[in-house]
Amino acid sequence: MLEPAMFIGLGLVAAWAYVNHPRLRPGSLIVAIIHVLVSFAGFALLPAVLGSLLPLLSTRASQLYVVLLLLIPALTICCSAGCG
């Protein structure tokens, strides 16, 4: 139940950013395709980044903060790539 709620919430944030920041929208189809590829590549690299970063952190709370600080923007960008 948490996963659908998270995706709905992040999708709403992405839609809000799309509506309220029109200058960030891609100007052409090629730019939109590049945006999608970069966002999916960043999301695909996230487990490798987390795998190398998390063992360096000492406390469980700091690990959770790093995961959230990297995961939320990555998922929001992936959701916004679908809006364009």
Backbone torsions as a table, in degrees:
resi	resn	phi	psi	omega
1	MET	NA	-30.0	-179.3
2	LEU	-68.9	-39.0	-177.4
3	GLU	-63.5	-49.2	177.0
4	PRO	-61.4	-38.0	178.8
5	ALA	-64.3	-39.7	178.9
6	MET	-65.1	-44.4	-179.8
7	PHE	-67.4	-36.7	176.9
8	ILE	-65.0	-45.4	179.0
9	GLY	-63.0	-45.1	179.2
10	LEU	-68.5	-34.1	175.4
11	GLY	-64.7	-38.3	176.5
12	LEU	-66.3	-38.8	176.2
13	VAL	-63.8	-42.0	178.8
14	ALA	-64.6	-42.1	178.5
15	ALA	-65.9	-38.6	177.4
16	TRP	-62.7	-44.9	178.8
17	ALA	-63.6	-37.4	179.4
18	TYR	-64.4	-41.5	-177.9
19	VAL	-76.0	-41.2	-173.5
20	ASN	-86.9	-12.6	-179.8
21	HIS	-129.6	73.2	-175.5
22	PRO	-66.1	-22.6	179.6
23	ARG	-69.1	-16.8	178.9
24	LEU	-86.7	-7.6	-179.7
25	ARG	-70.3	145.8	177.1
26	PRO	-66.6	142.1	-177.8
27	GLY	-86.1	-19.2	-178.7
28	SER	-144.6	172.1	179.9
29	LEU	-66.9	-37.0	179.5
30	ILE	-63.6	-43.8	178.5
31	VAL	-64.5	-38.3	177.8
32	ALA	-64.2	-41.2	178.1
33	ILE	-64.3	-41.9	177.9
34	ILE	-63.5	-40.7	178.0
35	HIS	-59.3	-45.6	179.6
36	VAL	-63.9	-45.4	-179.3
37	LEU	-62.8	-43.9	179.8
38	VAL	-65.9	-41.4	-179.0
39	SER	-66.8	-40.5	178.2
40	PHE	-69.8	-36.2	177.2
41	ALA	-65.2	-42.2	177.2
42	GLY	-62.3	-40.4	178.5
43	PHE	-68.5	-35.5	179.0
44	ALA	-70.5	-30.6	179.5
45	LEU	-82.0	-13.0	-177.3
46	LEU	-57.0	-43.6	178.3
47	PRO	-61.5	-36.6	178.6
48	ALA	-67.2	-41.1	178.7
49	VAL	-64.9	-45.1	179.2
50	LEU	-66.2	-37.0	179.2
51	GLY	-63.2	-32.1	178.9
52	SER	-89.0	-25.3	-176.6
53	LEU	-86.5	-39.1	-173.9
54	LEU	-63.7	-38.2	178.0
55	PRO	-65.0	-19.7	179.8
56	LEU	-77.9	-17.3	-177.5
57	LEU	-91.2	142.0	-171.6
58	SER	-86.5	-40.7	-174.4
59	THR	-103.4	155.8	178.7
60	ARG	-65.7	-36.3	-179.5
61	ALA	-65.5	-41.9	179.2
62	SER	-66.5	-34.3	175.9
63	GLN	-63.7	-42.5	178.8
64	LEU	-62.8	-42.6	179.5
65	TYR	-63.3	-41.5	179.4
66	VAL	-65.3	-42.5	178.2
67	VAL	-60.4	-46.8	-179.3
68	LEU	-66.6	-39.6	-179.7
69	LEU	-67.8	-25.2	177.5
70	LEU	-95.1	-35.4	-175.3
71	LEU	-74.2	-43.5	-176.6
72	ILE	-62.2	-49.0	177.4
73	PRO	-64.1	-38.2	-179.6
74	ALA	-63.0	-43.8	178.9
75	LEU	-70.2	-35.8	178.0
76	THR	-65.1	-40.5	178.6
77	ILE	-66.8	-40.6	176.4
78	CYS	-62.6	-40.7	178.3
79	CYS	-67.5	-38.5	-179.4
80	SER	-71.7	-24.7	176.6
81	ALA	-65.7	-29.7	177.3
82	GLY	-76.6	-22.2	179.3
83	CYS	-74.6	-32.6	-174.7
84	GLY	-74.8	NA	NA
